[in-house]
Amino acid sequence: MADVPVPPSSLRTEGILLRDIHVNLLECKVCFEKYNPRQKERRPQNLSCGHVLCLECVRALSHPVLKKLECPFCRQLCDVDSTSHCQALTDLQDLLLSHSPRSPVPHRVRGGSGWVGGLGSGALRLRSAFGGWGSLINPTGVAVFGASGTMVVVHDGDRRVVVFGPQGRRLHGFGRRGRGHGEVCHPVDVAVTPSGYVVVTDAGDGAVKVFTTRGSYVLAVRDSFQMPWGVDVDSCGHILVTDIQAGTLSQVVVDFARGVTLMNRAVITDLQRPKAVACCRVTGNIALVETLGLTTTQPPNGPRPTRLTIFNKDFNVLSQIDSFTLSLGASVWPCMSAVTFDRDGDVIVIDSQRGLIWSLGKLQNGPVLTPLVSEDLVRPVGLVATAQNTLIVLDSGDHAVKMYSVQSDAILVQK
């Protein structure tokens, strides 16, 4: 009997179904990481209410003494000791893996062979974009949930915090406008902890506010903050916050399970209007952008000079560069407003005056000014580099999120 050809529409339907299974069943809906029975902290665990979380999130959300946690989905109180491994999801993963076609491993080519390292080697191409007025309104900050690619954006909409899937599909929003419990007045920046908590700087309320992935309010940290601005989280889950009015960089340590602040201290003081801060996941180094005052030789309506300082994890200065010094070697005056590290530890900044993205390389070896994105941007305000070598740029002028990758990532060679 002759083989019956499978219609292309059936193949597409099957592909959509498999994708939905992976997204809706095989990843933790708190941290958005894939379940992995071979990694203990990523094993799927049944709660007594019937919902499933990874073991790491169960531990992160549970009370250390009472050994109980509130389910982030149905709010039922569950006993940690009653959780059990979800064998059904593990079996489903194994079944899908055994039936998936095995194809040769693709190798990205750059200069002949080998994987592309970071993002700082040259021009990036626009891969995709989403948002637009209405979906996002004057967005100001963006962050990513670990390796899942799920993104969180803060903006001026009714729901101040919005979570998007890796392809830009809106998942949910939270944080209504206001100063009350669980509300956000004027969000400026956002970060995500290793365990999936969302941290928002609320300049309008003078507070740093913490939520679960699903938007449940955890706590607000107000001590000592005047106008909190930039925020990021290091690999230990410690929160770093700049205060543009107080001129400080603070380190905040939170017990997320109990919703209490363990420590809030200013680790660096006497800064000049500090705004952006970023932590390097590779080295633990910290990048900080300050906005300096105008000198007598600069026009009053011209761009304000900026300064970028790199600290080690103990907050000791490793290197420092400002707009004037950068302009000496490149004949441009970069007005740095946001900063991130790529997966190789190279420093990437936004030039808000020109709407450009620059790589500065590793500043300890001297800055190497390389343009990465020179078009498609209107008013970039935030950026984050992912472990998958994607640069996510928040463009407030277009009210959109734009995703860029290296040119050679499009080249695949089968071996």
Order of alpha helices (4+ residues) and beta strands (2+ residues): alpha-beta-beta-alpha-beta-beta-beta-alpha-beta-beta-beta-beta-beta-beta-beta-beta-beta-beta-beta-beta-beta-beta-beta-beta-beta-beta-alpha-beta-beta-beta-beta-beta-beta-beta-beta
